[in-house]
Amino acid sequence: MPIRISKDLPAFETLSNENIFIMSDIRANSQDIRPLKIIILNLMPKKIETETQLMRLLSNSPLQVDVELMHVQSHRAKNTSENHLSSFYTTFDDVKYNYYDGLIITGAPVEHLEFEEVDYWQELCKIMEWSKSNVFSTMHICWGACAGLYYHFGIPKYPLKKKMFGIFPHNIERVNSQLLKGFDEGFLAPHSRHTEVRREDILKNPNLEISASSDIAGVHIVANRNGRQYFVMGHSEYDRDTLANEYFRDLEKGVDIQIPYNYFPNDDTSKTPIFKWRCHANLMYSNWLNYCVYQRTPFHLEDLAVNG
């Protein structure tokens, strides 16, 4: 939560420049409090698993957050029951006239396809275009990050020679990033992907900046300089055993898959993985809600239509 101090206090400007969560007494006296409205576009096949992971992270905040779930109409989910979808999920047609503080677009197991070959690509493009005027801040994850960078900025994705799979060390490149406030200079995050975006393509676009990267896994977090779009190549939301489940699943299918990097103790797959990215995962989503959304989103969300 913010600290409340006078705008005339000398420390106000200093703390503001350091992205400390402060609020002037004028704003504090005039503000109204309402729940944040967040909608999750869940493109993952195991929707219940993914929605649980994300809601766990979104709950790690003193803010009240109202969460809605959305799925695409132009693709039939094979791993989630129709009953679950009809009971708990909405579609774009149902919400396209609504406004939201935040949107999360998840990853999807369609990396082997060109974007235009994905059966719900046109629907996703409509949602991403809508997000620019009807959502204050959007978080894109893994394939969703590649899709967002491609749609909004024309950044291509490239196939990797082998799957980027494991828990990788990362470094912060933008010290004052609101999304990474309070992070250690080095931190760990999971990756599970067959494609990448490249630094040179991102640096060519003046609207984008790289917030964090890995010497091994490459670009990790990209931000729109306007602070309203984030593109996260990793899967900070993953549970302790998510990579293990993916690994053993692929082994059963006969897929040539390497042991996840830096995951099983001593690469012994019989041992329980150590959960060593949870702290930074919680902090990143808490930062997103507190600093990237709550401090900046309009109280009347309809104002997004004017300011978007």
WOWO-V911891 format. One record per backbone hydrogen bond with DSSP energy under -1.0 kcal/mol. NH is the residue of the N-H (numbers start at 1). CO is the residue of the C=O. Records with the same first field share a line. If there is no record, write none. Layout:
NH=CO, CO
This chain:
3=21
5=23
9=6
12=9
15=11
16=12
17=13
18=14
19=16
20=15
22=20
23=3
28=24
29=25
30=26
31=27
36=64
38=66
39=102
40=68
41=104
42=70
47=45
50=46
51=47
52=48
53=49
54=50
55=51
56=52
57=53
58=54
59=55
60=57
61=59
66=36
68=38
70=40
71=90
85=81
86=82
87=83
88=84
89=85
90=69
96=92
98=95
100=134
101=37
102=37
103=137
104=39
105=139
106=41
110=108
113=110
117=114
118=115
121=118
124=120
125=121
126=122
127=123
128=124
129=125
130=126
131=127
132=129
133=130
134=130
135=131
136=100
137=101
138=228
139=103
140=230
141=105
142=232
144=141
146=142
147=143
148=144
149=145
150=146
151=147
152=148
153=149
154=150
155=149
158=196
160=194
164=193
166=191
167=261
168=189
170=187
171=213
172=185
173=211
174=211
177=174
181=178
183=180
187=170
189=168
191=166
193=164
196=158
202=198
203=199
205=202
208=205
209=223
211=221
212=221
213=171
214=218
218=214
220=212
221=212
222=231
223=209
224=229
225=207
227=224
230=138
231=222
232=140
233=220
235=190
238=235
245=241
246=242
247=243
248=244
249=245
250=246
251=247
252=248
253=249
254=251
255=250
257=255
261=165
263=260
267=264
268=265
271=268
276=274
281=277
282=278
283=279
284=280
285=281
286=282
287=283
288=284
289=285
290=286
291=287
292=287
293=288
294=289
296=293
297=293
303=300
304=301
305=302
307=303
308=304
